[in-house]
Amino acid sequence: MDREQEEMQFLGFFGVFKESYKIIFAWSKIFNKITLTLILPLSLIFLVHIEVSNILFAKIMHNTQQIIDTPQDTPQYQKLSDIISSEWATFLLFKLLYFTLLLIFSLLSTSAVVYTVASIYTSRDISFSKVIIVVPKVWKRLMVTFVCTFIAFFAYNVMALLVFIIWALTVGGRSGSAAVLLLLAVLYFAGFVYLTVVWQMASVVTVLEESCGVPAMVKSNELIKGKMGLCVLVFLTLVVSFGLVQFLFRKTVVKGWSLGFVDRGIYGTLALVLFSQLYLFQLVIQTVLYFVCKSFHHQNIDKSALSDHLEVYHGEYEPLKSKDVQLEQYHV
């Protein structure tokens, strides 16, 4: 990372993307290893999940339609009922396995990439073997932050559901109810994006500082103040990009759309590569945004102290302590 911390605050939308690309390009060897080891399996899990879920759900819908047309209290009806129950159990178990594997590889990938970018920022020697050693230690801290974030999302969705129920009971069906519903939907989406941005920044805070869980989320909320527009714009751009890759996969692999001479395997491979590279890009961008927000709030990080705390000492990961994040105002 060539820029001094004082300069990071001036990075805009394109500057953040450019800086992230430069980091990945300059350290392509180690990032390629991280991608092959952690991000590629994560991407494969995500895309395979789409295909398998589509197949399992299609079978459930087919048998459900058949049982509707079958008289009750007949052997055929009972057989179909048992098949549907079995298929639902398989579907739910598959979803549980999917979310478990996705969570594990997601947290491991975040740990590896954030740790690597921070090591590059401090200009210290970094190797893939060092990353693999420290990642399991960081992963445990990230799990705490994830659980706290999950609870926050759950509470937010429950409150949103209550609001929509109140709308349906009091305003629904009346004149102007559609406008109120639209306003509520926009507010819900804005809140959801805000929570997601806080979560992403909290993940970086968890890796690089002593805070995890709720304290990391609080620090994240403080960091993104003043840079909320930039963070949201970057987030939405990445969401659209991921959506396009997923759309391509669904159309070409799941639905079987083709140009004639190109088979599903090639489309699937292309989607896998695009998703993996995009996910790596997102994680690097999250870390760059952390340093941008730190710079914007004039929170000067002592590079030597950060480097020391990124070291693995007798197998123990030591996060950056509060005293190493100097809250002094530096002069630009």
TITI-771951 format. One line per field, with one value per residue (C-alpha): residue number from 1; residue in one letter; x, y, z. Coordinates in Angstrom, 2 decimals, padded with zeros to 5 digits. Example, Ala and Ser with C-alpha at 12.3 -4.5 7.8 and 13.67 -1.06 7.14 Angstrom:
! residues 2
seq: (1 2) .
type: (A S) .
X: (012.30 013.67) .
Y: (-004.50 -001.06) .
Z: (007.80 007.14) .
***
This chain:
! residues 332
seq: (1 2 3 4 5 6 7 8 9 10 11 12 13 14 15 16 17 18 19 20 21 22 23 24 25 26 27 28 29 30 31 32 33 34 35 36 37 38 39 40 41 42 43 44 45 46 47 48 49 50 51 52 53 54 55 56 57 58 59 60 61 62 63 64 65 66 67 68 69 70 71 72 73 74 75 76 77 78 79 80 81 82 83 84 85 86 87 88 89 90 91 92 93 94 95 96 97 98 99 100 101 102 103 104 105 106 107 108 109 110 111 112 113 114 115 116 117 118 119 120 121 122 123 124 125 126 127 128 129 130 131 132 133 134 135 136 137 138 139 140 141 142 143 144 145 146 147 148 149 150 151 152 153 154 155 156 157 158 159 160 161 162 163 164 165 166 167 168 169 170 171 172 173 174 175 176 177 178 179 180 181 182 183 184 185 186 187 188 189 190 191 192 193 194 195 196 197 198 199 200 201 202 203 204 205 206 207 208 209 210 211 212 213 214 215 216 217 218 219 220 221 222 223 224 225 226 227 228 229 230 231 232 233 234 235 236 237 238 239 240 241 242 243 244 245 246 247 248 249 250 251 252 253 254 255 256 257 258 259 260 261 262 263 264 265 266 267 268 269 270 271 272 273 274 275 276 277 278 279 280 281 282 283 284 285 286 287 288 289 290 291 292 293 294 295 296 297 298 299 300 301 302 303 304 305 306 307 308 309 310 311 312 313 314 315 316 317 318 319 320 321 322 323 324 325 326 327 328 329 330 331 332) .
type: (M D R E Q E E M Q F L G F F G V F K E S Y K I I F A W S K I F N K I T L T L I L P L S L I F L V H I E V S N I L F A K I M H N T Q Q I I D T P Q D T P Q Y Q K L S D I I S S E W A T F L L F K L L Y F T L L L I F S L L S T S A V V Y T V A S I Y T S R D I S F S K V I I V V P K V W K R L M V T F V C T F I A F F A Y N V M A L L V F I I W A L T V G G R S G S A A V L L L L A V L Y F A G F V Y L T V V W Q M A S V V T V L E E S C G V P A M V K S N E L I K G K M G L C V L V F L T L V V S F G L V Q F L F R K T V V K G W S L G F V D R G I Y G T L A L V L F S Q L Y L F Q L V I Q T V L Y F V C K S F H H Q N I D K S A L S D H L E V Y H G E Y E P L K S K D V Q L E Q Y H V) .
X: (000.00 001.87 -000.26 000.44 -002.40 -002.98 -003.75 -006.21 -009.04 -009.10 -009.84 -013.22 -015.31 -012.95 -009.90 -010.96 -011.45 -008.15 -006.23 -007.78 -006.89 -003.31 -002.94 -004.27 -002.16 001.06 000.59 -001.15 000.87 -000.37 -003.90 -004.09 -003.20 -005.83 -008.37 -007.61 -007.57 -010.49 -012.44 -012.77 -014.34 -016.69 -017.72 -018.20 -020.38 -022.53 -023.05 -023.60 -026.16 -028.17 -028.22 -028.99 -031.64 -033.37 -033.43 -034.66 -037.33 -038.56 -039.10 -041.01 -043.26 -043.88 -044.90 -046.96 -048.93 -049.46 -050.69 -053.21 -054.72 -054.67 -057.66 -056.93 -056.97 -055.43 -052.07 -050.86 -051.64 -049.81 -046.82 -046.63 -046.99 -044.03 -041.96 -042.69 -041.81 -038.54 -037.75 -038.41 -036.14 -033.41 -033.90 -033.64 -030.59 -028.93 -029.66 -028.20 -025.03 -024.80 -025.08 -022.59 -019.94 -020.63 -020.18 -016.92 -015.29 -016.62 -015.06 -011.81 -011.59 -012.28 -009.60 -007.02 -007.61 -007.90 -004.81 -002.88 -003.87 -002.98 000.41 000.98 -000.06 002.60 005.23 006.18 007.07 004.01 003.71 000.84 002.06 001.91 -001.62 -002.80 -001.31 -002.99 -006.35 -007.87 -007.13 -008.81 -011.73 -012.86 -013.11 -015.00 -017.53 -018.39 -018.95 -021.04 -023.30 -023.87 -024.60 -026.97 -028.90 -029.05 -030.39 -032.91 -034.19 -034.36 -036.41 -038.76 -039.40 -039.87 -042.38 -044.33 -044.39 -045.73 -048.37 -049.47 -049.61 -051.78 -054.18 -054.48 -053.74 -053.85 -056.58 -057.26 -056.49 -052.78 -051.83 -049.62 -047.57 -047.11 -046.09 -043.57 -042.12 -041.84 -040.13 -037.60 -036.89 -036.49 -034.05 -032.05 -031.82 -030.79 -028.01 -026.84 -026.62 -024.74 -022.18 -021.70 -021.22 -018.61 -016.62 -016.99 -015.39 -012.27 -012.25 -012.46 -009.37 -007.22 -008.27 -009.00 -012.76 -015.12 -018.85 -020.94 -017.92 -016.64 -020.04 -020.04 -016.58 -017.66 -020.65 -018.35 -015.86 -018.34 -019.72 -018.78 -018.03 -021.45 -022.21 -018.96 -019.44 -023.04 -022.15 -019.34 -021.62 -024.42 -021.96 -020.65 -024.18 -025.16 -021.98 -022.67 -026.27 -025.14 -022.86 -025.67 -028.08 -025.59 -025.25 -029.00 -029.71 -026.85 -026.38 -029.60 -032.02 -029.77 -029.68 -026.88 -025.32 -025.21 -021.54 -020.89 -022.01 -023.12 -019.71 -017.97 -020.62 -020.37 -016.58 -016.82 -019.32 -017.11 -014.03 -015.96 -017.56 -014.22 -012.40 -015.27 -015.39 -011.64 -012.04 -014.83 -012.75 -009.78 -012.11 -013.56 -010.06 -009.13 -012.33 -011.28 -008.05 -009.94 -012.35 -009.49 -007.72 -010.90 -011.36 -007.66 -007.09 -003.46 -002.43 001.15 002.37 005.09 002.61 000.12 002.89 003.88 000.32 -000.17 002.69 001.99 003.74 003.91 000.81 -001.31 -002.89 -002.60 -005.09 -004.30 -004.78 -006.61 -003.43 -001.87 -004.61 -003.62 -006.64 -004.45 -005.19 -002.49 -001.99 -002.71) .
Y: (000.00 003.00 005.75 007.32 007.14 010.90 010.56 007.70 009.99 011.65 008.42 008.54 005.85 005.17 005.73 002.92 000.51 001.54 001.15 -002.28 -003.42 -002.22 -004.20 -007.40 -006.98 -006.20 -009.17 -011.49 -014.55 -014.66 -013.55 -016.31 -018.87 -017.47 -017.57 -021.18 -022.35 -020.47 -018.25 -020.73 -023.41 -020.77 -019.71 -023.33 -023.98 -020.93 -021.80 -025.53 -024.59 -022.68 -025.68 -028.32 -026.18 -025.70 -029.45 -030.38 -027.69 -028.59 -032.18 -030.98 -028.77 -031.58 -034.06 -031.41 -030.82 -034.55 -034.99 -032.17 -034.14 -037.44 -038.54 -038.74 -042.02 -043.86 -045.72 -043.35 -040.32 -041.78 -042.66 -039.15 -037.68 -039.74 -038.75 -035.04 -035.25 -036.98 -034.40 -031.50 -033.09 -033.50 -029.91 -028.48 -030.59 -029.47 -025.83 -026.32 -027.88 -025.10 -022.25 -023.94 -024.39 -020.93 -019.33 -021.19 -020.36 -016.79 -016.07 -017.81 -015.85 -012.56 -013.35 -014.21 -011.23 -008.56 -009.89 -009.92 -006.37 -005.09 -006.80 -005.14 -001.81 -002.19 -003.20 -006.33 -009.72 -011.80 -015.31 -017.68 -020.00 -017.15 -016.30 -019.90 -020.09 -016.93 -017.30 -019.88 -017.56 -014.59 -016.76 -017.31 -013.56 -013.06 -015.68 -013.60 -010.53 -012.56 -013.89 -010.37 -009.09 -011.98 -011.11 -007.46 -008.48 -010.84 -008.13 -005.63 -008.00 -008.85 -005.14 -004.56 -007.41 -005.91 -002.55 -004.11 -006.03 -002.79 -001.18 -004.01 -003.77 000.01 001.45 -001.47 -001.19 002.48 005.40 006.16 002.81 001.93 005.10 004.30 000.74 002.03 004.40 001.58 -000.64 002.09 002.67 -001.07 -001.38 001.63 000.12 -003.25 -001.69 000.32 -002.79 -004.66 -001.85 -001.79 -005.57 -005.45 -002.73 -004.51 -007.60 -005.60 -003.96 -007.42 -008.63 -005.54 -004.28 -005.69 -005.29 -007.99 -008.51 -005.51 -003.24 -003.89 -002.94 000.26 001.17 000.34 002.66 005.45 004.86 005.02 008.39 010.95 008.21 006.56 007.68 006.19 002.92 002.53 003.31 000.77 -001.81 -001.34 -001.55 -004.86 -006.17 -005.41 -007.12 -010.23 -010.16 -010.14 -013.14 -015.00 -014.09 -015.41 -018.67 -019.17 -018.49 -020.50 -023.37 -023.75 -022.86 -024.22 -021.12 -021.44 -019.80 -023.16 -024.11 -023.22 -025.85 -025.44 -026.49 -023.52 -021.11 -022.63 -022.31 -018.70 -017.88 -019.59 -017.59 -014.30 -014.90 -015.84 -012.79 -010.49 -011.87 -011.33 -007.80 -007.11 -008.22 -006.07 -003.10 -003.57 -003.32 -000.31 001.42 000.77 002.73 005.43 005.88 005.83 008.53 010.60 010.64 011.41 008.17 007.58 003.90 003.24 000.91 -000.62 -001.35 -002.83 -004.95 -006.25 -007.20 -008.98 -011.31 -014.78 -015.21 -018.77 -019.53 -016.80 -014.05 -010.62 -007.98 -004.31 -002.70 000.58 002.32 001.48 003.29 006.83 009.08 012.09 014.69 014.72 017.60 017.10) .
Z: (000.00 -001.32 000.19 003.56 006.03 005.88 002.18 002.56 003.66 000.24 -001.62 -003.32 -004.96 -007.87 -005.67 -003.32 -006.22 -007.80 -004.53 -003.94 -007.44 -007.02 -003.80 -005.35 -008.48 -006.58 -004.23 -006.66 -005.61 -002.01 -002.93 -005.56 -002.88 -000.52 -003.34 -004.29 -000.66 000.87 -001.53 -004.40 -002.16 -000.74 -004.24 -005.30 -002.24 -003.05 -006.72 -006.15 -003.52 -006.13 -008.51 -005.87 -004.15 -007.49 -008.14 -004.65 -004.57 -008.05 -006.88 -003.82 -005.94 -008.44 -005.74 -003.94 -007.13 -007.49 -003.93 -004.45 -007.34 -005.40 -003.24 000.46 002.41 -000.53 -000.66 -003.37 -001.21 001.78 -000.38 -001.80 001.70 002.93 -000.11 000.39 004.10 003.22 000.53 002.89 005.49 002.86 001.69 005.22 006.08 002.87 003.73 007.22 005.79 003.20 005.71 008.04 005.33 003.90 007.33 008.02 004.69 004.76 008.15 007.23 003.97 005.76 008.35 005.71 003.41 006.12 007.88 004.60 003.59 007.07 006.81 003.44 004.96 007.67 005.07 006.95 005.52 004.79 003.45 002.84 005.60 008.15 007.04 007.41 010.93 012.21 010.45 012.87 015.82 014.10 012.96 016.56 017.14 013.90 014.96 018.05 015.87 013.43 016.21 017.55 014.06 013.40 016.57 015.44 012.01 013.61 015.97 013.11 010.93 013.80 014.42 010.69 010.55 013.44 011.68 008.49 010.47 012.13 008.69 007.37 010.34 010.44 007.00 004.58 001.96 002.60 000.34 000.31 001.87 -001.12 -000.65 003.06 002.18 -000.34 002.25 004.79 002.20 001.39 005.08 005.66 002.76 003.99 007.47 006.07 003.99 007.00 009.19 006.47 006.09 009.88 009.88 007.11 008.84 012.20 010.66 009.80 013.25 014.83 012.96 013.49 016.91 020.35 019.98 018.82 019.03 020.10 020.85 017.31 015.90 017.97 016.70 013.17 013.48 014.64 011.84 008.96 010.11 007.50 004.99 004.97 001.42 000.12 002.04 000.85 -002.77 -002.73 -001.09 -003.62 -006.53 -005.23 -004.59 -008.19 -009.42 -007.37 -008.58 -012.21 -011.66 -009.91 -012.72 -015.28 -013.36 -012.99 -016.65 -018.16 -015.69 -013.68 -016.51 -019.28 -021.51 -024.08 -027.13 -028.87 -028.90 -025.25 -022.72 -019.10 -017.77 -019.37 -018.11 -014.63 -014.62 -015.77 -013.03 -010.44 -011.48 -011.57 -008.19 -006.58 -007.91 -006.99 -003.45 -003.03 -004.37 -001.88 001.11 000.04 -000.47 003.05 004.51 002.39 003.53 007.14 006.61 004.69 007.63 010.14 008.16 007.83 011.62 012.11 014.02 013.25 013.47 014.54 011.79 013.91 016.72 014.27 012.77 016.20 017.05 013.73 014.59 015.82 019.16 020.42 018.38 019.94 017.85 019.45 018.18 017.98 021.40 021.85 022.95 019.60 017.73 018.49 018.60 018.21 015.60 012.97 010.60 006.93) .
***
